[in-house]
């Protein structure tokens, strides 16, 4: 992938509490100032415990699937309900009470070289593989092949589990 290209995330991020609180404060302020509703993506780079806002995406972010797995909650349902004033109390209670119960690693696997379409069925049959490529054409170098979504009890176990699936894919495409 290119520099600064979205290639996955880990939820929760494992930030220090003070860093997380500052990011939440900035995000809430911007949400109110910009009049945003529902789920929006705020991309930050954290350097020396200071968050630098890179962009605000007024759309469902790529991290939603990992967040849903970590929280064991249908966030898209809450997003839709957030636009209905009659449902707002339910949304507020649900979002305040939801705490992550898993760490979830999402990795987008980009083809390191052209991958023959005949290998895709084997890759698609692996556990934890999502957003599977349809085996009707070769995947070109640099194209996304699939998404890996792996949950576990700790950040390290989640990340290492996802990396194990990456190794399995690399063994298939050798």
C-alpha positions in Angstrom: 0.0 0.0 0.0 0.9 3.6 -0.4 2.2 5.8 2.3 -0.8 7.1 4.5 -3.2 4.6 3.0 -5.8 3.0 5.2 -4.8 -0.6 5.8 -6.6 -1.5 9.0 -6.8 -0.7 12.7 -7.0 -2.2 16.2 -10.0 -1.6 18.5 -9.7 -0.5 21.2 -6.5 1.3 20.3 -4.7 0.8 23.6 -4.1 4.5 24.2 -3.2 6.0 27.5 -6.3 7.2 29.3 -5.2 10.8 29.2 -4.5 10.6 25.4 -7.9 9.0 24.9 -9.7 11.7 27.0 -8.1 14.5 25.0 -9.1 12.9 21.7 -12.6 12.4 23.0 -12.8 16.1 24.1 -11.6 17.3 20.7 -13.9 15.0 18.8 -17.0 16.0 20.8 -16.2 19.7 20.4 -15.7 19.3 16.6 -18.9 17.2 16.3 -20.9 20.0 18.0 -19.2 22.8 16.0 -19.7 21.0 12.7 -23.2 19.9 13.5 -22.4 16.2 12.8 -24.9 13.5 13.6 -24.5 9.7 13.7 -21.2 7.9 13.2 -18.4 10.0 11.6 -14.7 9.2 11.2 -12.1 11.4 12.9 -8.5 10.4 11.9 -5.8 11.4 14.3 -2.0 10.9 14.5 -0.8 10.8 18.0 2.8 12.2 18.5 4.3 12.8 21.9 0.9 12.4 23.5 -0.6 15.1 21.4 -3.3 14.3 18.8 -3.1 15.9 15.4 -6.3 15.8 13.5 -5.7 14.6 10.0 -9.3 14.6 8.6 -12.9 14.4 9.5 -15.0 12.0 7.4 -18.7 12.6 7.6 -19.4 9.0 6.7 -19.3 5.5 8.2 -15.5 4.9 8.8 -13.6 1.7 7.9 -13.1 1.0 11.5 -16.8 0.3 12.1 -16.6 -3.5 11.6 -13.8 -3.9 14.1 -15.6 -1.6 16.6 -18.8 -3.6 16.3 -16.9 -6.8 17.0 -15.0 -5.3 20.0 -18.2 -3.9 21.5 -20.5 -6.7 20.4 -22.9 -4.1 19.2 -24.6 -3.2 15.9 -23.3 0.3 15.5 -25.0 0.8 12.1 -28.3 0.3 13.9 -27.4 2.9 16.5 -26.3 5.2 13.7 -29.7 5.0 12.0 -31.5 5.4 15.4 -29.5 8.5 16.1 -31.4 10.4 13.5 -34.7 9.7 15.2 -35.3 12.0 18.1 -37.7 9.4 19.7 -34.8 6.9 19.8 -32.1 9.3 21.1 -32.4 8.2 24.8 -31.9 4.6 23.8 -28.9 5.5 21.7 -27.4 7.6 24.5 -27.8 4.8 27.1 -26.4 2.2 24.7 -23.3 4.2 23.8 -22.6 5.2 27.4 -22.9 1.6 28.6 -21.0 -0.1 25.8 -17.4 -1.0 26.7 -15.1 -3.1 24.6 -15.1 -6.8 25.5 -12.6 -7.9 22.9 -9.6 -6.5 21.1 -10.2 -6.7 17.3 -7.5 -6.3 14.7 -8.6 -5.5 11.1 -5.9 -5.8 8.5 -6.4 -5.1 4.8 -4.2 -7.5 2.8 -2.9 -6.0 -0.4 -1.5 -8.3 -3.1 2.3 -8.3 -2.9 2.3 -9.4 -6.6 -0.2 -10.7 -9.1 -2.3 -13.5 -7.5 -3.8 -16.2 -9.7 -7.6 -16.4 -9.4 -7.3 -20.2 -8.8 -5.7 -19.4 -5.4 -8.6 -17.3 -4.2 -10.8 -20.1 -3.1 -8.2 -21.4 -0.7 -7.7 -17.9 0.7 -11.4 -17.3 0.9 -11.9 -20.5 2.9 -9.6 -19.3 5.7 -11.2 -18.4 9.0 -11.2 -14.7 9.9 -11.0 -13.6 6.2 -13.7 -11.1 5.1 -14.3 -8.9 2.0 -13.2 -11.8 -0.1 -12.1 -11.4 -3.7 -14.4 -13.2 -6.2 -12.3 -15.9 -8.0 -13.1 -14.7 -11.5 -10.0 -12.7 -12.2 -6.4 -12.4 -11.0 -5.7 -9.8 -8.3 -3.1 -7.3 -9.5 -0.2 -6.3 -7.4 -1.2 -3.6 -4.9 -4.9 -4.4 -5.1 -6.8 -5.3 -1.9 -7.2 -9.1 -1.7 -9.2 -9.4 1.5 -9.7 -8.1 5.0 -8.6 -10.0 8.1 -10.8 -9.5 11.2 -9.4 -11.2 14.3 -10.7 -10.8 17.9 -9.1 -11.9 21.1 -8.7 -11.1 24.8 -5.7 -8.8 24.6 -4.3 -6.4 22.0 -1.2 -8.5 21.5 -3.2 -11.8 21.0 -5.5 -10.1 18.6 -2.7 -8.6 16.5 -0.6 -11.8 16.5 -3.7 -13.8 15.5 -4.3 -11.5 12.5 -0.6 -11.8 11.6 -0.9 -15.6 11.7 -3.7 -15.3 9.0 -1.4 -13.1 7.0 1.3 -15.8 7.1 -1.3 -18.4 6.0 -2.2 -16.2 3.0 1.4 -15.7 2.1 2.0 -19.5 2.2 -0.9 -20.0 -0.2 0.3 -17.4 -2.7 4.0 -18.5 -2.7 
